Amino acid sequence: MSVPQATFGEEARGQPPQATEGVDQVKFRVSRETFADAVSWAARILPNRPSAPVLSGLLIGADAADGGSGLRLSAFDYDVSARAEIDAVVDEPGRVLIPGRVLAEITRNLPGDQVEIATSGSEALLTCGSAEFALLTMPAEDFPTLPAMPSRVGGLDGAAFAAAVGQVAPAASRDDTLPMLTGVRVDVEADTMTMAATDRYRIAARRLPWRPAEAGFTTGAMVPSRVLVEVARALRGGDVALSLGGGVAGFESGGRATTVRLLDEQFIDYRTRLSGSWSIRADVRVGPFIEAVKRVALVAERNTAIRLGFTRGQVLVQAGGGDIGRGAEALPAELSGDDIQVAFQPHFLLDGLAGVETEFVRLHMESSTRPVLITSVPGDAEPDFRYLVMTLRTN
C-alpha cells in the first residue's frame, strides 16, 4: 500500500498517531553501516516459507539499562537462531518486531548516514538522511523464546575454522531426503578437531587444532552444513567459541551468536575409508591444474567426464568428443607407479583441488575404477586435508 510522503513527514516531526496499548515504544539511533551489516547477517536465516508470520520478523531489542546502550537483533525459525549485538544510542528502550527481509533490503540501500528508528503505534518509522520509511510491525510478544546457548566446550581460530568449512562443506549432499548426508560431522578429541562430509560419491575431511575447555574432552556432532557455511562466511576474524548440549550446537564470534538443532549422530566410518593404501601417486602443481581442468571442461557436456592420463613426467587433461568438440591440455606431473587414466565429474574434481592449500596436490590411485584420494603435499607429515572421490567408467 502506498503512503503519501507528507504522512511520513508529519509523523516523524511530532504528529504521530496514538500509540497502541500494550506495544513497546522504542527509539534508537545507530550507524547505518553497522546496522545494515547486523540486519543482513541476522536476516540470512529467515525462512522462505515461515510456519508462522512472526518467524518472518527480526526482533530488535533496544537496551539502555545499567548505563549501557545497544541493540540485540534476533531471528529464529525453530531450528536455527541468530543473535547480533551492536552499539547504538537508545532514547527509549523496548522491543520491536519488523519484517526482516524488507528491513534488510532497505538498510542495504540507505544513504551513508545515521539511522533512526522510532515506533509509533503499529509502525516503525525509519529515517536516514532524506529517506523515510514506515514499516508495519508485528506483535513482539508472539515471537518465540530463543534457545539458550549451550555450555561452551572449546574454541578455535576463526580463519582456520572458515577455511576448514570451505574445504569440507562442498562434499555435503543437498538432498534433504537423507538428512545425515546434508550435515558436517564434527569430531573433537583432545586438542584436535576433524570435520567431515559426504554425499556418497566423495568424502572430504579436514583436521585442525582447537582449544578444549576441559582437558581430554571428546565428542562428536552432526551440524547442518548450510549453517556452518553461513557461520564461516560471516566471520570477521578472531576466535570462534563452540558450545554443545541438549541436541543444540552454538557458535559465537565478535558479538554474533548462532544456535542450530543438531542432526542425528549416525555417520559413516570416514576415517577407515580415507586411510587405505594406493600403489600409484602423482604430484601436480595445484594452480595450473585447476585452470587446465576449468578450460578443458568447457567442452565437457552435461554429466560427462574429465579424463586424466598420467604418464611419466606429465598428466594429460581431456574432455569432450561429443556434439560440442573436444579439448586437451598437458601439464608437468611427477608420477610414482604405473601409467594410469582416471575420469571424474568435473565439479567433483575441482572441489577437491580447491581444498588443497599447498603448492602441489597429490593424487593417490590404484586403478581406473577405484576411488582416488586427493591430499595436500606437506612433506613427511600426515596431510590435514583428505578428499576421496569416486571415478567414472569411460569407454
Phi and psi in degrees as a GROMACS rama.xvg file:
@    title "Ramachandran Plot"
@    xaxis  label "Phi"
@    yaxis  label "Psi"
@TYPE xy
-81.7416  146.32  SER-2
-127.147  131.318  VAL-3
-57.9801  144.946  PRO-4
-59.8889  -31.8915  GLN-5
-60.7025  -32.1833  ALA-6
-61.9128  -42.9237  THR-7
-60.3199  -47.6097  PHE-8
-62.0685  -42.8302  GLY-9
-65.4709  -43.0499  GLU-10
-69.5307  -40.354  GLU-11
-73.641  -17.0254  ALA-12
-111.317  29.5434  ARG-13
112.714  5.54748  GLY-14
-124.725  52.8994  GLN-15
-71.4053  154.31  PRO-16
-69.5916  166.229  PRO-17
-60.6943  133.292  GLN-18
-64.5581  143.505  ALA-19
-75.3014  134.727  THR-20
-63.5913  134.757  GLU-21
87.026  -2.77796  GLY-22
-97.4638  130.808  VAL-23
-60.6261  138.672  ASP-24
-98.6526  115.285  GLN-25
-119.797  140.723  VAL-26
-149.425  129.585  LYS-27
-153.717  161.983  PHE-28
-128.267  140.52  ARG-29
-154.157  153.4  VAL-30
-60.7691  132.894  SER-31
-59.0857  -45.6472  ARG-32
-61.9296  -46.1477  GLU-33
-63.7781  -44.4025  THR-34
-66.364  -45.9343  PHE-35
-61.6634  -39.4995  ALA-36
-64.8913  -44.7939  ASP-37
-68.2789  -41.3392  ALA-38
-62.5301  -45.6493  VAL-39
-61.7651  -41.373  SER-40
-64.3557  -46.6787  TRP-41
-69.5166  -37.3112  ALA-42
-71.5188  -13.1044  ALA-43
-63.094  -24.4223  ARG-44
-93.5162  -2.46077  ILE-45
-61.1284  133.429  LEU-46
-69.3245  145.915  PRO-47
-69.7667  -33.7879  ASN-48
-128.839  81.7947  ARG-49
-64.784  142.854  PRO-50
-73.5083  -18.7782  SER-51
-142.568  143.177  ALA-52
-53.9636  -36.1286  PRO-53
-65.1738  -21.9737  VAL-54
-73.0849  -9.8707  LEU-55
-86.5295  -2.16521  SER-56
-95.7532  158.395  GLY-57
-109.873  118.688  LEU-58
-87.0524  123.05  LEU-59
-112.508  117.889  ILE-60
-105.674  120.466  GLY-61
-102.47  123.819  ALA-62
-124.668  130.235  ASP-63
-127.517  19.7923  ALA-64
-77.0478  154.564  ALA-65
54.8986  34.3057  ASP-66
77.962  -3.51984  GLY-67
-83.483  169.144  GLY-68
-157.705  107.93  SER-69
-167.576  174.976  GLY-70
-120.882  147.694  LEU-71
-122.608  121.14  ARG-72
-104.899  129.172  LEU-73
-132.15  141.342  SER-74
-136.181  150.737  ALA-75
-157.999  136.901  PHE-76
-127.647  21.1452  ASP-77
78.7526  -19.3664  TYR-78
-106.119  -39.0028  ASP-79
-127.7  138.387  VAL-80
-125.266  151.137  SER-81
-135.864  133.96  ALA-82
-133.869  131.13  ARG-83
-129.28  137.256  ALA-84
-116.423  131.013  GLU-85
-138.298  158.747  ILE-86
-78.5164  145.872  ASP-87
-159.539  164.079  ALA-88
-97.2333  112.261  VAL-89
-102.563  115.488  VAL-90
-89.0494  -37.3082  ASP-91
-135.428  107.961  GLU-92
-71.0646  154.435  PRO-93
159.586  -164.147  GLY-94
-130.87  146.431  ARG-95
-144.666  138.874  VAL-96
-111.742  115.433  LEU-97
-120.205  140.57  ILE-98
-51.2353  119.636  PRO-99
-71.3973  -44.7361  GLY-100
-67.5601  -38.4079  ARG-101
-63.5087  -44.3726  VAL-102
-62.4178  -39.5911  LEU-103
-63.8661  -42.9885  ALA-104
-64.6841  -41.9038  GLU-105
-64.5764  -50.6596  ILE-106
-65.0077  -30.157  THR-107
-66.9687  -25.0538  ARG-108
-111.694  11.8176  ASN-109
-75.6453  155.893  LEU-110
-67.338  159.926  PRO-111
-74.846  82.4334  GLY-112
-150.74  -178.586  ASP-113
-76.3068  141.583  GLN-114
-99.6069  136.359  VAL-115
-123.614  132.326  GLU-116
-124.106  129.383  ILE-117
-137.433  128.267  ALA-118
-79.7867  146.045  THR-119
-145.764  102.88  SER-120
63.9852  -124.428  GLY-121
-95.6444  13.8186  SER-122
-118.98  150.907  GLU-123
-109.488  117.814  ALA-124
-92.6591  116.21  LEU-125
-108.633  126.523  LEU-126
-127.502  143.044  THR-127
-154.448  108.626  CYS-128
60.4968  -126.619  GLY-129
-89.0471  -3.59196  SER-130
-87.8481  137.014  ALA-131
-137.327  136.944  GLU-132
-136.938  143.949  PHE-133
-118.386  111.797  ALA-134
-107.278  130.676  LEU-135
-68.7233  133.55  LEU-136
-96.1642  167.335  THR-137
-116.499  162.189  MET-138
-65.2611  112.242  PRO-139
-62.6409  -29.81  ALA-140
-69.258  -16.3628  GLU-141
-87.4281  -8.81091  ASP-142
-70.6885  132.344  PHE-143
-67.6721  153.627  PRO-144
-71.2289  128.657  THR-145
-71.2203  147.999  LEU-146
-65.6896  146.478  PRO-147
-71.0898  148.931  ALA-148
-67.8896  127.429  MET-149
-64.5391  178.964  PRO-150
-67.7656  137.842  SER-151
-71.4778  132.79  ARG-152
-111.996  -10.2195  VAL-153
163.7  -174.287  GLY-154
-151.834  165.157  GLY-155
-155.875  166.432  LEU-156
-65.1691  131.769  ASP-157
-63.4776  -40.0217  GLY-158
-65.7351  -41.3234  ALA-159
-65.9055  -40.0737  ALA-160
-61.1264  -48.7388  PHE-161
-62.2442  -40.6914  ALA-162
-64.5122  -42.0195  ALA-163
-63.8857  -42.8833  ALA-164
-60.9666  -42.2919  VAL-165
-63.3573  -29.7006  GLY-166
-79.5688  -34.2225  GLN-167
-95.6166  -42.7426  VAL-168
-57.7572  -33.0871  ALA-169
-58.1682  -23.23  PRO-170
-83.2101  -8.24944  ALA-171
-75.0209  146.363  ALA-172
-75.5484  153.517  SER-173
-100.908  4.14801  ARG-174
-87.3584  105.166  ASP-175
-71.0374  -9.13167  ASP-176
-73.1318  -15.8793  THR-177
-122.988  79.0879  LEU-178
-54.0831  -35.7496  PRO-179
-55.9673  -35.553  MET-180
-82.1731  -9.07302  LEU-181
-90.8718  -0.246466  THR-182
-106.197  169.22  GLY-183
-111.332  124.201  VAL-184
-77.7033  125.659  ARG-185
-115.215  113.495  VAL-186
-113.812  130.988  ASP-187
-121.441  135.488  VAL-188
-148.241  118.027  GLU-189
56.497  -120.759  ALA-190
-105.243  24.0499  ASP-191
-126.337  133.939  THR-192
-112.356  139.534  MET-193
-126.297  129.589  THR-194
-108.841  141.259  MET-195
-147.298  148.763  ALA-196
-149.767  154.415  ALA-197
-152.482  150.225  THR-198
-119.876  18.4568  ASP-199
85.8234  -18.6618  ARG-200
-104.743  -13.8372  TYR-201
-157.037  158.701  ARG-202
-131.441  129.315  ILE-203
-119.115  136.043  ALA-204
-142.002  142.004  ALA-205
-137.839  131.066  ARG-206
-105.455  138.573  ARG-207
-151.09  156.244  LEU-208
-75.1713  150.325  PRO-209
-150.599  167.968  TRP-210
-116.276  102.8  ARG-211
-70.0578  147.89  PRO-212
-70.5606  -28.1478  ALA-213
-128.999  136.583  GLU-214
-60.9129  138.101  ALA-215
79.9338  6.74654  GLY-216
-67.1801  132.247  PHE-217
-137.466  132.38  THR-218
-164.035  171.969  THR-219
-145.148  149.411  GLY-220
-152.4  152.141  ALA-221
-107.064  112.444  MET-222
-107.851  131.53  VAL-223
-53.6167  129.256  PRO-224
-63.6878  -35.5189  SER-225
-63.0919  -32.7396  ARG-226
-71.926  -43.8999  VAL-227
-59.5843  -40.9331  LEU-228
-62.5021  -43.2506  VAL-229
-66.1431  -40.8797  GLU-230
-61.6882  -46.6954  VAL-231
-64.2987  -38.7012  ALA-232
-65.1677  -31.0474  ARG-233
-89.0059  -4.56473  ALA-234
-66.1458  140.591  LEU-235
-122.339  34.1438  ARG-236
96.7504  -179.278  GLY-237
78.0182  -164.217  GLY-238
-98.6775  160.649  ASP-239
-115.433  127.932  VAL-240
-97.1721  130.64  ALA-241
-106.963  131.54  LEU-242
-124.012  143.409  SER-243
-141.613  145.17  LEU-244
156.52  142.658  GLY-245
63.7624  31.063  GLY-246
74.3174  16.7886  GLY-247
-129.233  141.841  VAL-248
-113.234  143.896  ALA-249
-128.114  142.509  GLY-250
-129.201  127.933  PHE-251
-128.648  136.262  GLU-252
-164.671  128.744  SER-253
56.1167  42.9255  GLY-254
79.4898  10.5185  GLY-255
-124.569  139.045  ARG-256
-135.528  137.187  ALA-257
-127.939  134.424  THR-258
-117.982  151.406  THR-259
-148.01  141.687  VAL-260
-73.5557  129.728  ARG-261
-75.3684  153.859  LEU-262
-83.0177  171.807  LEU-263
-58.0507  141.084  ASP-264
-71.7756  -11.0872  GLU-265
-60.2629  132.304  GLN-266
-157.53  162.367  PHE-267
-73.4726  162.688  ILE-268
-83.5263  80.0496  ASP-269
-69.8142  -29.4343  TYR-270
-62.6756  -41.9544  ARG-271
-63.4407  -42.2146  THR-272
-67.9494  -25.8823  ARG-273
-92.9846  1.5177  LEU-274
-119.386  28.6832  SER-275
-76.5595  -172.28  GLY-276
-117.087  141.734  SER-277
-132.52  134.852  TRP-278
-88.9767  -13.4546  SER-279
-119.722  136.89  ILE-280
-137.867  137.003  ARG-281
-134.937  134.3  ALA-282
-111.835  129.231  ASP-283
-135.085  144.348  VAL-284
-66.4389  127.486  ARG-285
-64.0517  -52.8809  VAL-286
-54.5904  -56.5474  GLY-287
-61.9229  -31.7231  PRO-288
-64.1255  -47.1328  PHE-289
-61.3412  -45.7129  ILE-290
-63.8587  -38.6248  GLU-291
-66.0378  -43.382  ALA-292
-61.7063  -42.9589  VAL-293
-62.0766  -42.0098  LYS-294
-65.7852  -50.0595  ARG-295
-66.2743  -32.593  VAL-296
-66.2912  -11.9708  ALA-297
-62.9934  -23.6663  LEU-298
-105.293  7.51102  VAL-299
-83.6476  119.034  ALA-300
-71.0474  164.843  GLU-301
-54.0791  131.378  ARG-302
64.8591  21.4537  ASN-303
-105.3  166.354  THR-304
-95.5036  155.502  ALA-305
-95.9617  128.263  ILE-306
-107.389  132.388  ARG-307
-115.447  119.179  LEU-308
-108.461  109.998  GLY-309
-96.4771  122.621  PHE-310
-130.672  176.521  THR-311
-58.2027  113.66  ARG-312
91.3066  -6.88356  GLY-313
-155.967  164.739  GLN-314
-126.949  131.512  VAL-315
-101.934  117.382  LEU-316
-94.9154  123.536  VAL-317
-134.905  151.972  GLN-318
-160.096  164.102  ALA-319
90.5692  -158.692  GLY-320
109.718  -2.22287  GLY-321
-96.5719  -135.91  GLY-322
-74.4847  -22.7447  ASP-323
-84.9728  -44.6798  ILE-324
142.559  -164.364  GLY-325
-141.886  159.389  ARG-326
-142.902  156.155  GLY-327
-154.545  149  ALA-328
-152.885  133.403  GLU-329
-102.798  140.476  ALA-330
-132.019  151.98  LEU-331
-64.3901  141.907  PRO-332
-151.307  145.158  ALA-333
-102.243  113.046  GLU-334
-106.974  134.51  LEU-335
-121.711  114.495  SER-336
115.335  -169.274  GLY-337
-74.6138  156.852  ASP-338
-59.4545  148.518  ASP-339
-156.3  148.711  ILE-340
-122.944  130.721  GLN-341
-131.159  157.754  VAL-342
-136.26  147.587  ALA-343
-141.721  159.578  PHE-344
-64.163  131.06  GLN-345
-55.1905  -45.5723  PRO-346
-72.7681  -27.2656  HIS-347
-64.6605  -44.3766  PHE-348
-64.4988  -44.973  LEU-349
-64.417  -37.8384  LEU-350
-60.6369  -39.9897  ASP-351
-68.5262  -43.7066  GLY-352
-65.067  -36.4447  LEU-353
-65.955  -23.0115  ALA-354
-80.9003  -9.173  GLY-355
-82.5105  126.944  VAL-356
-101.94  -5.90445  GLU-357
-92.8449  171.511  THR-358
-66.9293  -34.7697  GLU-359
-114.386  148.858  PHE-360
-108.418  147.076  VAL-361
-116.498  127.706  ARG-362
-106.38  122.21  LEU-363
-101.076  120.179  HIS-364
-131.633  158.618  MET-365
-128.068  -45.3427  GLU-366
-157.142  172.451  SER-367
-71.004  -13.1556  SER-368
-107.236  -5.72689  THR-369
-98.1927  153.358  ARG-370
-58.282  153.931  PRO-371
-112.117  135.71  VAL-372
-98.4618  124.788  LEU-373
-106.392  127.762  ILE-374
-138.203  168.747  THR-375
-74.343  174.543  SER-376
-119.543  82.6809  VAL-377
-95.0822  31.2643  PRO-378
76.6807  -131.846  GLY-379
-85.9906  -10.1382  ASP-380
-76.65  155.936  ALA-381
-72.2422  130.458  GLU-382
-65.4681  139.9  PRO-383
-78.7163  -27.0723  ASP-384
-110.293  130.495  PHE-385
-134.359  138.584  ARG-386
-141.027  109.896  TYR-387
-101.799  125.454  LEU-388
-131.89  138.29  VAL-389
-69.5435  144.895  MET-390
-92.7461  164.025  THR-391
-108.328  145.785  LEU-392
-79.171  136.251  ARG-393
-122.826  154.148  THR-394
